[in-house]
Amino acid sequence: MKTIGATIREIRLNKNIKQNKMSSVKQSSLANIEKGRIPSVEIFMDILQELDINVLEFFYIQNDFKLVERDHLFKLFREQKQSLNEPFLLDLIGKYDEYLERANDPFAESLRHILNISVEINRKQTFDIESREAKEIWERIAMQNVWYHNDIYLITKIFFTFPIDHAEKVIVRATEELKKYDNYPQIHLFKISFLLNCARHYILGGVPLQSKLHLIEAERLSRLHQVEISRVTAHHLLAYSEFAEGYREEAQQRVDRTTKVLHALEALNEFTPKDKDALNYDKIAADHTKEWNRFLSEQIVIK
């Protein structure tokens, strides 16, 4: 990987800016930085602003227009499209293990534990599992007066392993902490995912009415930011609270609508090149239908 100074020089020259034309730093200081001296954070940020490059892009350029390994692994974690894809999860666990053999990275280690939890949930087909790692992550973060972005991210990936009463407290706290990040870049994607996870937790916990407000907000944000698959998911999950409110025919119609939309989306894939990492909408529709039918059968048993 190039040095910080070499990367600054590369960007400056590419933008046809001479050293003595930079106003954010003295020419002598810039020359020393480009030769290898590490700049202070303040000077570094001033230089980037003048070069019109943000921090993330700078390190992306420094690494030859590739994400550094840690950021790449986090990107793969965030982009898990179908958590039931166990081979993908196991492959990703292997990548995290290789990285953690070389790096002391508590956040990556926590993500590695969450991947393991996902595999266990998939194999047992239930969220009702005991996870020592999840408890340790919770105990560490709960002690903090302020939860930062990555703390909230971790909590939103493990709260569903807690009993419903405990999870409710975690959801309330995470929701409050998340308000601090209302203006954070791309935070809407995080919020939508969190809201959908909260809703699923309430539905699986047998209290679907508590999912309604989360789903209405998830649907609103998905519509506002054009995240259509999340909008379809939120629309589908609203059927559970609709059914609980007594609107059973309307709930079934809602499920039928979203199933039809998902099959239509998969039909578009017939006209595009195959991509093994792409969403399979037919599979999502089948999973939705299976969960819905299980829910309906449970209501008959309750009667």
Secondary structure, 3 states (H helix, E strand, C coil): CCCHHHHHHHHHHHCCCCHHHCCCCCHHHHHHHHHCCCCCHHHHHHHHHHHCCCHHHHHHHHCCCCCCHHHHHHHHHHCCCCCCCHHHHHHHHHHHHHHHCCCCCHHHHHHHHHHHHHHHHHHHCCCCCCCHHHHHHHHHHHCCCCCCHHHHHHHHCCHHHCCHHHHHHHHHHHHHHHHHHCCCCCHHHHHHHHHHHHHHHHHHCCCHHHHHHHHHHHHHHHHHCCCHHHHHHHHHHHHHHHHHCCCHHHHHHHHHHHHHHHHHHHHHHHHCCCCCCCCCHHHHHHHHHHHHHHHHHHHHHHC
